[in-house]
Amino acid sequence: MTGLAGPSPAEIDDPVRRCQFSPPAVMAALLDLEISGRIGTLPGHCVTLLTDEAHWTE
């Protein structure tokens, strides 16, 4: 799933369109990745892959 997100912000629908899983399954996976600190969500329904150097604050 992290292969569908990159360091540049992308609309949350992009990973849904680019994989073979259902939208609810993708959203659940993205939520798990966000909770684990591997991706971040941004305003405008965007997601971005967080690097080890990135520090995400709300």
Residue pairs with C-beta under 8 A, 6 or more apart in sequence:
1 15
1 19
1 26
1 29
1 30
1 33
2 33
2 38
2 39
2 49
4 14
4 15
4 18
4 19
5 15
5 30
5 33
5 39
5 47
5 48
5 49
6 48
6 49
7 48
7 49
7 51
8 48
9 42
9 44
9 46
9 47
9 48
10 46
10 47
10 48
11 44
11 45
11 46
12 30
12 41
12 45
12 46
12 47
13 45
15 26
15 30
15 47
16 23
16 26
16 27
19 26
21 29
30 39
30 47
33 39
34 40
34 41
34 47
37 50
37 56
38 49
38 50
39 47
39 48
39 49
39 50
40 47
40 48
40 50
40 54
40 56
41 47
42 48
50 56
